[in-house]
Amino acid sequence: MAGIRIRCRAHNQFEAERVFGAGFMEEKREAAQRAAAERGAGTVA
């Protein structure tokens, strides 16, 4: 597979912010956190 790189979480985030912009990625992170809270992700049963 050409053009695919495996990165750690921090470097993946850095590259995403470089490519898509910090504001765009911040909005996506906030939306993901809201969605996780709505479905109760992270709760222990």
N, CA, C and O of each residue as an XYZ file, in Angstrom:
180
protein
N       0.841     -1.181      0.000
C       0.000      0.000      0.000
C       0.881      1.238      0.000
O       1.603      1.497      0.963
N       0.821      1.959     -1.028
C       1.644      3.161     -1.157
C       1.001      4.337     -0.426
O      -0.222      4.482     -0.422
N       1.814      5.156      0.179
C       1.342      6.394      0.786
C       0.721      6.244      2.166
O       0.109      7.190      2.662
N       0.856      5.103      2.792
C       0.294      4.910      4.127
C       1.430      4.863      5.137
O       2.429      4.171      4.944
N       1.255      5.611      6.211
C       2.254      5.627      7.281
C       1.567      5.325      8.600
O       0.433      5.745      8.828
N       2.239      4.613      9.446
C       1.737      4.330     10.784
C       2.449      5.287     11.732
O       3.677      5.354     11.771
N       1.647      6.024     12.494
C       2.189      7.018     13.416
C       1.589      6.817     14.798
O       0.529      6.209     14.945
N       2.275      7.332     15.805
C       1.704      7.328     17.141
C       0.571      8.362     17.176
O       0.446      9.181     16.265
N      -0.235      8.319     18.211
C      -1.394      9.206     18.316
C      -1.004     10.680     18.194
O      -1.656     11.439     17.477
N       0.049     11.080     18.886
C       0.463     12.489     18.870
C       0.898     12.936     17.472
O       0.535     14.026     17.030
N       1.670     12.104     16.779
C       2.121     12.482     15.446
C       0.992     12.410     14.432
O       0.971     13.184     13.475
N       0.054     11.490     14.629
C      -1.112     11.429     13.756
C      -1.924     12.718     13.896
O      -2.360     13.291     12.898
N      -2.126     13.172     15.132
C      -2.858     14.410     15.370
C      -2.108     15.603     14.777
O      -2.718     16.473     14.156
N      -0.808     15.643     14.965
C       0.006     16.727     14.406
C      -0.161     16.792     12.886
O      -0.366     17.870     12.329
N      -0.073     15.646     12.222
C      -0.186     15.616     10.766
C      -1.592     16.004     10.308
O      -1.747     16.707      9.310
N      -2.613     15.550     11.030
C      -3.984     15.918     10.684
C      -4.183     17.423     10.802
O      -4.821     18.030      9.942
N      -3.647     18.030     11.852
C      -3.765     19.482     12.015
C      -2.982     20.217     10.934
O      -3.402     21.281     10.481
N      -1.867     19.669     10.525
C      -1.078     20.284      9.453
C      -1.847     20.237      8.134
O      -1.853     21.210      7.381
N      -2.488     19.115      7.859
C      -3.175     18.934      6.579
C      -4.536     19.629      6.567
O      -4.862     20.334      5.612
N      -5.334     19.434      7.624
C      -6.717     19.915      7.626
C      -6.918     21.218      8.380
O      -7.942     21.880      8.210
N      -5.954     21.595      9.210
C      -6.073     22.816     10.001
C      -6.473     22.509     11.431
O      -7.265     21.603     11.692
N      -5.913     23.278     12.353
C      -6.151     23.040     13.778
C      -7.614     23.261     14.146
O      -8.170     22.501     14.939
N      -8.237     24.276     13.589
C      -9.641     24.561     13.898
C     -10.565     23.442     13.472
O     -11.459     23.051     14.222
N     -10.358     22.926     12.280
C     -11.167     21.828     11.765
C     -11.027     20.599     12.651
O     -12.024     19.961     12.989
N      -9.799     20.264     13.029
C      -9.583     19.074     13.854
C     -10.150     19.259     15.260
O     -10.658     18.304     15.848
N     -10.070     20.465     15.802
C     -10.656     20.726     17.119
C     -12.163     20.501     17.072
O     -12.726     19.895     17.983
N     -12.824     20.985     16.014
C     -14.259     20.763     15.858
C     -14.576     19.274     15.790
O     -15.548     18.823     16.397
N     -13.779     18.514     15.068
C     -14.001     17.070     14.945
C     -13.817     16.364     16.283
O     -14.587     15.466     16.622
N     -12.797     16.766     17.049
C     -12.582     16.156     18.368
C     -13.747     16.457     19.303
O     -14.212     15.576     20.027
N     -14.220     17.708     19.288
C     -15.354     18.078     20.138
C     -16.609     17.310     19.738
O     -17.351     16.849     20.606
N     -16.857     17.167     18.447
C     -18.024     16.413     17.972
C     -17.927     14.948     18.396
O     -18.929     14.346     18.782
N     -16.736     14.381     18.326
C     -16.545     12.985     18.731
C     -16.782     12.822     20.226
O     -17.362     11.825     20.656
N     -16.340     13.792     21.020
C     -16.559     13.724     22.469
C     -18.039     13.827     22.802
O     -18.527     13.113     23.678
N     -18.764     14.715     22.105
C     -20.210     14.835     22.332
C     -20.923     13.540     21.967
O     -21.792     13.079     22.708
N     -20.564     12.953     20.837
C     -21.199     11.704     20.393
C     -20.922     10.576     21.387
O     -21.814      9.783     21.689
N     -19.701     10.502     21.892
C     -19.358      9.468     22.863
C     -20.150      9.658     24.151
O     -20.606      8.681     24.744
N     -20.319     10.896     24.588
C     -21.077     11.169     25.809
C     -22.543     10.799     25.629
O     -23.176     10.279     26.548
N     -23.081     11.069     24.441
C     -24.492     10.760     24.170
C     -24.751      9.246     24.194
O     -25.816      8.807     24.628
N     -23.798      8.463     23.738
C     -24.024      7.020     23.716
C     -23.483      6.332     24.969
O     -23.531      5.108     25.088
N     -22.966      7.138     25.902
C     -22.512      6.600     27.182
C     -21.187      5.876     27.098
O     -20.910      5.006     27.923
N     -20.367      6.212     26.127
C     -19.062      5.587     25.987
C     -18.199      5.916     27.196
O     -18.234      7.029     27.722
N     -17.441      4.943     27.615
C     -16.519      5.149     28.724
C     -17.113      4.822     30.075
O     -16.422      4.891     31.091
N     -18.400      4.463     30.102
C     -18.978      4.076     31.375
C     -18.713      2.608     31.644
O     -18.640      1.796     30.721
N     -18.573      2.282     32.899
C     -18.308      0.912     33.300
C     -19.621      0.259     33.690
O     -20.374      0.795     34.503
N     -19.892     -0.899     33.109
C     -21.161     -1.602     33.389
C     -21.039     -2.473     34.616
O     -22.002     -3.136     35.001
